[in-house]
Amino acid sequence: MLTQFIGRITTSLVLAGVAIGAGTAIAAAQSFTDWGLPQPYEKVSDKSVAWLKEKGWWPLGVGWQGPFSGQNTINVVMDKAGLLAKRGLEAKYQVFAAGPDVNEAVASARVQVGNGGNFPFTSLLDRGVPHEFALYLLPNAKAIRLVESGSLLHLLHKWTMRTCFNAQEEIYQSSIEEVEQVRAVFPELARYIGPPCHLRAGISTPICTEGSHFCGVKVWLDFPNIQRRI
């Protein structure tokens, strides 16, 4: 039995030596970059490139947060060394000053690759949460680009309730801006858009529907020219 055991060990060592020799030969026949990537670079498939172009993501947008020199060094190397181009991808790199800017660019599809930013936000994107829900995690007091869609009936309701002086400031301001955009295109329609007091003045009483929460300003006398002060 001892002889059989020694024989098995000898056979294993021989096979291991053959395997190591074969691996060394393969490695010697293949070149590598200074950072260990095998050469030549594997090209992205034509099908994948066609898909990116179909999506309008060509060249591929890469956004990153410039002030930090840690992980974002990768982006500098990728750009200066042309690593994506060597794999057959055209790319345009864009530097952002802060993480929220990266988030906004990714959410609006202005860039398709983002590095840095708000990690709770990007984690939700990784989990497939729709952008319109994930956007609620963007930091307060950060300007974002808002594009809203909906039926005229629902928008009229919003523009009535959220142009009242009692509305929260940010939604009030965005609603006023939307109404002004409507006014620029459909001035006749815009005459019938505004806070409840503007619509009820001369038609129904009480003019203000807020009761004891009346803002104290007779908005209906000069809407939309009246200025809201907080």
N, C-alpha and C positions, 0 to 999 in steps of 0.2 A: 504493500500500500504506500509505503514511503517513496518507493521508486515511481509509482504512478503520480503521486503528489508533486514530486520534483519535476516530473515530465510535463505536468500541466503548467507549472510555473514557468518552465523554460519556453513552452509553446506561447504562453501569454506574453512573455518578454519579447519574443521574436516578433509576434504580431504587433505589439506596441511599437517596436522599433521600425517596422515597415510603415505603420501609420504615421509616425513622426517624420520619417523620411519623405513620405508622399506629401505631407502637409508642408514641409520645408520647401520641397520642389515647387509646389503650387504658389507659395508665398514669394519665392524667388522669381517666378515668372510674372508676377503681378506687381505693379508699382503702386506706391502710396504717396499721398501728400504729406507735408511736414506735420500736419495735425491728425494723420492716421486714416484719412478717407481713401478708399480704394480708387484706383484710376483704371480706365477712364470713368468719368462721372456717368451714372445711369440717367438717360434722358427721360423726361416726363413723356408719357404716351401722347400720340397725336389726338387720340380720343379725348383725353383730359384737356389738352390745349383747346380743342374745338369747343368743349363744354364751357371753359372759362370765357372764351370769346362770345359764345352764345349768350352768356349771362351778362355780357358787357363789362367783364372784369379783366380787360386786357388793355394796357399792361396791368399786372397785378399790383394793387395798392398796398403798401406796407407802412403802417403808422407806428411811431414809437415815441417814447417820452425822453427827450434829450437830456435834461439836467442830471440824470442819474447815470453813473459810469459803470454800474455793475452788470446786470443782465443785458442792458442796452448796448454794451460793447459788441454783442453778437450782431446787432443790426448794422453797426458801422463796418464790421468785418464782411458781412454778407454783401453790403453795398460796394465797398472799395475793392473787394476781391471778385466781385461779379459772380458769386456762387450760384445764384438762381439762374443767371444767364447761361452758365455752363451746363445747367440741367435743362435748358431749352425754354426757360420762363423769362418773359420780359417783365420787369418790375420797376415801379416808381416808389421811391422812399420819401416819406414825409415826416419831418420832426415836429412834435407838439410840445408845448411848454409844460403841460400838466396832464395828469391822468384823465380828468373829465373830458378833456378835448379829444383824447384817444377814444374814449367811450362813445362820444357823439359821432365821431367819424366812422366807427365800426357800425353803430346802430343805424346810421343813414346810408350805409354801404358805400361811402366815399373811399374807404379803404377796406380791404378784405382780410388783412392780417393786422392784428393789433398786439403790441407788446407793452406791458405796463398797464396803467389805468386803475380803475376801481375794481378790486378783486371780487367783492360780492356781486357786482354787476356782471362782470365777465363770467363768473361761475354760473350765474343763471342762464347766460347765453349758451354755455357749454351743455347745460341740462335741457336745452331746447325750449326754454321759456320764451314766449313771443316778445319781441322788442318793446311793444307798447306797454307791456307790464313791467319788464325789467327797467324801463326808463325811470320808473318811480324811485329807483335807488340812486339816481344821479344826485350829487350833492346840491343842497339848497344854495341859492344865490349864484348859481352858475347859469349863464345864458345858454339855452339850447334852441335849436331850430325846430319849430313845431309846425307840422302840416296836418290839418284836421279835415276830415271828410264826414259827411252825414247827409241825411235828408233835410230838405229845406224846413220841414215842419219841426224837426228836432232842433235844428240850428236856431230857428226863430225863438223857440222856447228858451234856449240857452242865452241868446242875445238879449232877451227881455229880462231874465232873472239876474244875469251876471253883469249887466251894465248899470245896475242899481248901485248907489253909493255905499250900500251896506255889504256889497260883495267883497270877498277876500281880494287883496290888492293885485296879486299876479293874474288871477283869472279875470278880474275886472279889466286889467290893462290889455290882456290878450284878446278879450271880447271886443273892446273898443277898437283895437287895431283891425280885427276881422270886419267889423261893421264899416270902418272907413274904407277897407278894400272893396266891400260890396258897393258903397256909395260912389266910388270912383267909376264903377262899371255900370251900375243900375241905380242912378240917383233917385228915380221915382220910387223904386222899391224901398230904398233906405229911409224914406220919409216915414215909413211905418215900422221902423226898427228902433228900439231904444228901451229904456227902463219903463216899468209899469206906469209911473207918474206921467211920463212923456206921452204914452199911448192913451191914458185916461183923461188927460186935461181937456176940459170943455165937453166931455162926453159923459163921464160918470163921476160919482162921488162915493167915498172920499177919493181925492186924487192920488194920495199916497196910500199904498196898501200895507205899509209896515206898522201901522198903529203907533204904539208907544216907542217903537224903534225908529221913528221918523228921523232922518239924518239932520234935519234942521235947515236944509238948503232947498230952495225951490228950483230944482233941476229942470222941471218942465218949461220954465220960462226961457231957457237959452240952451237947450240941448240941441246939438252935440258940442256947442262951443264952450260950455261951462267947464271950468277946471276943477278937478277933485283935489283937495288938499287933505293930507293926513297929519 
